[in-house]
């Protein structure tokens, strides 16, 4: 593309320009800055959101961040599954479905995660956020 035919949008992909140099619809700039902040801080910037989500879904009724309760602590879960490549998808399945049902084995002795019908339902997306939070617990 010739330089004289470039628009602000094509320049965005060909030159180094800042977000302020490009004319974008009003809602896009704040969204773009939010993406930049999320990329800079990773998941840690939103750990409070995950804790709020855990509270909203009733996770703290059976789990604590540290210390045993009805269910294992987030710290103990993170420690037990640290470094296991299949831990994240397995734990997401546990959070969305419960344990002791077909396809989801017991994984913590005799304790069971109740099936979704007996607790607040958790979507796959929410479960991913919750598990990332739990696995990052120190």
Secondary structure, DSSP 8 states (H G I E B T S, - for coil): --GGG--HHHHHHHS---GGGS---HHHHHHHHHHHHHHHHGGGGGHHHHHHHHHHTTGGGT--SSS-SSS--HHHHHHHHTT-TTHHHHHHHHHHH-SSBTTB---BTTB----GGGS----HHHHHHHHHHHHT--
